[in-house]
Amino acid sequence: MDGHQTISAAAPAAASPGASKRRRSRRGIGMTAEQNGAAFLFLSPWILGVVCLTLGPILASLYLSFTTYDLFNAPVWAGLENYRRLLFEDPRYVQAVKVTFTYVFLSVPLKLAFALAVAVMLNRGLSGLGLYRGIYYLPSLLGGSVAVAIMWRQIFSYDGLINQILLWFGIDGPSWISNPDYALYTLVSLAVWQFGSPMIIFLAGLKQIPQDLYDAAAVDGAGPVTKFVRITLPLLTPIILFNFIMQMIGAFQAFTPSFIISNGTGGPADSTLFYTLYLYEQGFTNFQMGYASAMAWVLVGIIATATAIAFMSARYWVHYGDER
């Protein structure tokens, strides 16, 4: 009996450590909940900003894309009328799509090629690398500004810097921005001039390539071109993909250069009528906000489709270091 009493008396004592652990865990959960509450309190301004300034306008524009809305009267439900009109009845919309796709197909590859070439040159261990890097990156900081677009318009005007240089060789150049055959290419050249951002990213990628690979290739008799094609390009393909997607999205959204150089008209002869410029014109000049909202959502679909195609194609040409 005494033994049974001893065991029964010891049982609560043996159970007490587990109970104390449960109590500590409950206290820990309570502290975690308090910490989560504090975190949500500090995040609440950002959450409110996302809901009110981002998610709210996005949903509102989606609704307005199915309405007739002029900013002054209440929206009137129109169903798919805006989408039918822009796809089948608006020749200027078709022209804006053509101009924008031409701009993207020309500017993005040229910018990336130029950026990669400069990055390879700077990766050769030049003295004063930081200075060169800052100089080449400067156009990317200023390239989207109104002041630079105005400067670009002056450079390519009839009496601008380009034609002054051509006169030294006896060539009477045209007014580049007033000629529909050349106007879009001035905007492409402006985009290529802003190569600093992808150049910095390429340069960072080049720094990560082990020198041992180049040394081993040199022992095997590989020249500079072979090293670039067989080593540099394959190892840079993830960065090329990243730069391509980012620059492509930015090119589809380009607005300021076209607006400034064409004085907001997309001229001459709609040769610089970017998609975003025509969207702005419909929404804030013609006050067809429902129609402009439909254009915006089609642009979202175009960018999403182009990005998805880029990612799907990556399996065939992008190589990662951990692949076997």
N, C-alpha and C positions, 0 to 999 in steps of 0.2 A: 504494500500500500504506500509505503513511504517513497518507494521508487516511482510509482505511478504519479504520486503527488509532485515529486521533483520534476518529472518529465512535463507534466501539465503546467507547472509553474514556470518552467523554462521556455515553453512554447511561445508565450507572448514576447518574452525577451528576445527569442530568436527571430520572431517576425518583425520586431521593431526596426531593424536596419532597412528592410524592404519598404516598410511604411515611410520611414524618413526619406528614402530615395524618391518615393512617389510624391511626397510633399515638396521635396526640392524641385522635382520635375514640374509640378504644378506651378510653383513659384516662378520657375524658368519660363514656362509658357506665358504666364502673366506678364513677365518683363518683356518677352518678345512681342506680345500684343501691344504693349505700351510703346515699344520702339517702332513697331510698324505704324502706329498711330502718329507718332512724331514724324516719321518719314513721309506719310501721306500729307501731313500738315505742311511740310516744307515743299512737297511736290505739287500741292494744290494750285499755286499760280500757273505752273507749266501745264497742268492738266486742264485748267480752265481756259488757258490760251489755246491749247490744241482743240478743245471742243468748240469754243466760241469763235476763234479766228481761223481755224483750219478745217476741222470736220464739218462745222456748221455751214460755212460758205460752199464747201464741196457738195454737200447734199442739196443746198439751195440751188446751185448751178445745175445739178442734175435734174431737179424739178423744173427749173426755168427752161431747160432745153426742150421740154415738151409743151411749151406755152408760147403765146405771143405776148411779148412784154416790151414796153418802150421806156421804162424807168419812171414814167409819170402816172400811168394808170395801172390798175390791178392786173396781174397776169391772167390771161384767158387760155384755158386748156386747148391745145392744138394737136395733141397726139404726136405722130411721127412726121408731121408736115414739115418741120424745120429740117429734118434729116433727108427727107425726100427732095426738098428744094435744093439743098446744097449739093446733093449727089447727082441730080439730074437736070436742074434748071438754072444753075449759076455758073456761067462760063468763067467769071473772074475767080471763083473758088477753085475751079480746075486749074487755072493759070497759077494761082498761089501755091497749089500742091506741086505743080511741075517745077516752079522756081525753087521752092523749098527743098525738094528732093535733089534737084541739080546742085544746089548749094551744099547739101549734106554730102553727096557723093563725091564732090570735088574737094571741099575744104577739109573734111575729116582725114582722109588718107594723106593728103599733102601735108597737113599740120603734123600728123604723127610721124611721117617720114622725115620731115625737117627736124622735128624734136629729137628723134632717135639719132639722126646724123650729128647734131650738135652735142648730144649727150655722149656719144662715142668719142667725139673729139675732145670734150672736156675731161673724159675719163682717162686720158693718156698721161695724167700726172702733171698738168700744167701748173706753173707757179702763179699765184694769185687766183686760184680756182674760185674762191669765195666771191671775188670781185666780178669775174666773168659770169658766175652763176646769178649774181644779183642783177647784172646788166641785162642778161638774156631773160630773166624772169620779170623784169619791169614792164614790158608790154602786156603781159597777162594781167597785171594789176591795173593798168590804165586802158587796156584795149576796149573794154565795154563801156567806157565813159562817153558822155556826150561831147566833151572837149576833143577827144581823140577822133571821134567820128567827123567832127567839123574839120579838124586838121586833115583827115584823110580826103575829105571832099575838096579841100583847097589843093592838096597835092595832085589830085587827078583832074582838076579843072583844066580848061583849055590853056590858060596861062600859068598853070601850076608847075611844080618842081619836075614832074616826069617829063612834060613837054619841053621844059627848059633844057633838061639833059639831052633830050632827043635832038634839039636844035643844034647842039654842039656837033652832032654828026650829020647835019643837014637834013634832018627828018622833021617834017611838020606833023606832029601828032594830033590826033583828034581830041575832042572833049570827051574824055573817057566816061564820065558820069552822065553825060547827056546823050550818049549813043547807046541804043538798046542792045547792040551787038557786044558791047564791052562793059556795060554798067555792072552786071552781076559779077564779073570777074574782079572788079575792084573790091567788092565785098569779100570775095574768096581770098584775095591777097591780104586783106585786113585780118581775116580769121587766121590765116597761116602765120601772119606776123605775131599773133598771140600764142606762140608755141611754148612759152615759158613753163606753164603748169605741167603739161605732159613731159617736158624735158627734164624737170626736176625729179619726177617719178621714175623716168627711165634711168637717170643717173644713179638714183638710189638702188635700183635693181641691178645695174652694172657693178656697183660696189659689192654686191652680195655673191657674185660669181667667183668661185675659187680660182686663184691664179694657177693652181696646180694643173687644172684642166688645159689651160693654154700652154703651159710648159710641156705637158705630155704630148700635146698635139704638135708642138714645135719639134720635139724629138722625132716624131713620126714624119716630119717633113711638111707639115701643113703650113700654108701661107696665110696672110691676113684675111683674104677673102674666104678661104676654107674655114678658118677659125670663126669668122663672123657668122657664116651660114650654118655650120655644124655645131657650134657651141653657143655663141651669143644669142642668136635668134631663138633656138628652141628653149633655152632657159629663161628668156624674156617673154615667152608667149603668155603667161598669166598676167603680166603687167601690160602687155599689148592689149589683151582682152579688156582689162580694166580701163585703160586709157581710151580705147575705142568706144566703149559703152558710154563713158562720161562725156567724151567730146561729141558723140552722136546726139545724145540727149540735149546737150547745150546748143548744138547746131540747129536742131529742130525748133528750139525755143528762141532763136536769135530774133531780136527786134530792133534794138537801138541803132545799129549801123544803117539798116534799111530806112528807118524813119528819118534819120538825120540827113543822109545823103540824098534821099528822094524828096525831102521836105514833106514827108508824111503821105505821099501819094502813091508810092510804089513804082513811080515812073523811072525812066521814060518807057511808055507803052507797056506798063506793068511788068517790065523786065526785072525789077527788084521787089516785086510784091510778095514779101514773105508771108507765110501762113499767119504768124502772129500779128503782123501789120494789118492784114485784111480782117482778122478777128477784132482788132482794136477799132478799125474803121467802122465795122458793122455795129459794134457795141456802143462806142462812145462818140461817133460822128453821126451815124444814121439812127442811133438809139433803138437798134433792133437787138436788145439784150438776149431775148430768147434764142434768136438765130445765132448770136455769138456764143452762147452757152453750148449749143449743139456743136458748133465748130470746135470748141474747146474739148468736148468729150470725144469727138472723132480724133483730135490730135492725141489725146491720152491713149486711145486705142492704137494709133499708128506707132507711137513711141513704145508702148507695151509689146506690140507685135514684133517690132524691130529688135527690141532687147531680148525677147524670147528666142528669136531666130539666132541671135548672136550666141546666146548661152547654149542652145542646142547644137550649133555648129562647133562649139568649143571642144567637144569630145574628139573631133577629127584633127585638130591642129594645136590645141593647147596641151603642153607637157608640164607635169609637175615633178619636182625633185624626188618625191617618194614613190614614183611609179617604177614598176619592175618589168 
